Amino acid sequence: MVNNIEMRVIALVTRYSGVYIFRKKKYDDYTAFSSLHFDVKLDVDEAEELMEEFFSEFDVEREKFNIETYYPDVPISWNPFKKQIIDVPDFTIGMLIESARAGKWLYN
């Protein structure tokens, strides 16, 4: 069952997710488990804008939120054969929903 806060958070995320193809709304597929990195495909600037609006709209205290935790700097490698593996922590719509319910950012 989707409640009001969940619907509002998904609607907010959808506004930042770009356009949809063939008139199928992207947010039809978004759930609390959707990753802002891999499913919504937000870059760091879009995610930062989303979070600013999220904190304001839902009156959520920022606590120790830092966008660089979820979007770490990727060092440039001049060696095309060396793969750089960056461990990116989870950053999901569910994290926003739970934090909106709590009134503060719950994750570090």
Phi, psi and omega in degrees: 000130181263125179263180185299315180297316180300315179297319180293319179294315179298321178296319178297312180298321181298323179298333181265357187271001177092199184270165177245156185259142176055033175061012174274123183287131182299322185292350173299333183262348183282138176225181177297337181273354182292132180275134177291336177283302195265329181267312181278333176063047176275138172274178187297321180292317178296319180295321179296317177296317178303313183292324176300313179293322179301310181299321181287309185295322184260005180051052181259131176288135184292333184050237182254026181298133176218119183301332181292342174296321185263343178229073182291154176296138177255115179294144181278132177247131178272357179265109183290347182265351180263115179277136177258120179255119180248126178276109182259124179291158177302140175214092190245165175298326179300326178296321178291319180297312181295321179292323177297320178294322183279336181084008176207158179287121188267355189240148178236000000 
